[in-house]
């Protein structure tokens, strides 16, 4: 590259099922389908490998278990990457692509050591860090990148506004061979295992986090359950590298105060991290995907739910409005729990549910991973040229 296949090292945050990790694996697979060799790397302190099998090469980077603060963990993961890419032989790639600030800082340091001469960085979303070290690492992984990518326009606009840098919007995708509306035999097994009743079932993907607006979702669910006593809140995922313990405690306190039990077959079910091949079943078993996020990227879960025919309640703000029309989902003010509850009720009305399911499938059909991966190639070509020119100098 340019003009031929490239060897691309993609650096992900972890091997857990987070949105940016799912994005990294899917882009890696699509790049391989396009004829390139994309290898997805991630620190793996568990030694269990990635949360799902991938059709592209993957590398579990040796990583040590770390306690302490978020900064301690981030520093350790940067060091894990630096040990892994410590030699010219380990850096034998045409392109390096960081999907997070951890990988971006590792590549910036490798640049100082002249082992990497340019790298691409995808910025999925920006955080507001009180810790100056975390804020520094976030900025460094942006300013030291040779090319910047974003999954959505709002993130690119934030980079231009707050950092004065330009980014190419590459979008997200969904695998419609995996995420389909047709029921599978395993769906009923999932229903029985987790004690899902007649519902309605409100699904949240990603665990309890502030940016996901979990407290407002809980309040809206309580309003729904007052009218529909058999309603259940199903929470799947939740393996962030950031510390959300304080906010999660507030969510549990809100549930306790409302007298809602948490557990299998209860009003609230926290499934935690689940195998990837079970996610389509969770979407199909749910009546609604609750995703009225306060901030962050337009994660894969929205498109995955739509591909499975599950109505989406999202935020009436970017990045949702960049991808979805008002007729595609129930888009509401995410800071108003009563409006979220109203959207739950609307999405459960049979006629509206059928209409949203059909609209969602059309949206998903427009977002393939091949097109997303192709949008990366101009940035890769620029970095490949820079790497070769600097190496030959």
HELIX and SHEET records of a PDB file:
HELIX    1   1 UNK A   19  UNK A   33  1                                  15    
HELIX    2   2 UNK A   70  UNK A   84  1                                  15    
HELIX    3   3 UNK A  101  UNK A  112  1                                  12    
HELIX    4   4 UNK A  132  UNK A  143  1                                  12    
HELIX    5   5 UNK A  153  UNK A  163  1                                  11    
HELIX    6   6 UNK A  185  UNK A  194  1                                  10    
HELIX    7   7 UNK A  214  UNK A  227  1                                  14    
HELIX    8   8 UNK A  245  UNK A  257  1                                  13    
HELIX    9   9 UNK A  276  UNK A  285  1                                  10    
HELIX   10  10 UNK A  300  UNK A  307  1                                   8    
HELIX   11  11 UNK A  320  UNK A  323  1                                   4    
HELIX   12  12 UNK A  337  UNK A  348  1                                  12    
HELIX   13  13 UNK A  350  UNK A  365  1                                  16    
HELIX   14  14 UNK A  369  UNK A  374  1                                   6    
HELIX   15  15 UNK A  377  UNK A  392  1                                  16    
SHEET    1   A 7 UNK A  57  UNK A  62  0                                        
SHEET    2   A 7 UNK A  37  UNK A  44  1                                        
SHEET    3   A 7 UNK A   7  UNK A  11  1                                        
SHEET    4   A 7 UNK A  95  UNK A  98  1                                        
SHEET    5   A 7 UNK A 120  UNK A 123  1                                        
SHEET    6   A 7 UNK A 147  UNK A 150  1                                        
SHEET    7   A 7 UNK A 168  UNK A 169  1                                        
SHEET    1   B 6 UNK A 268  UNK A 272  0                                        
SHEET    2   B 6 UNK A 232  UNK A 236  1                                        
SHEET    3   B 6 UNK A 201  UNK A 205  1                                        
SHEET    4   B 6 UNK A 288  UNK A 291  1                                        
SHEET    5   B 6 UNK A 311  UNK A 315  1                                        
SHEET    6   B 6 UNK A 330  UNK A 332  1                                        
END                                                                             
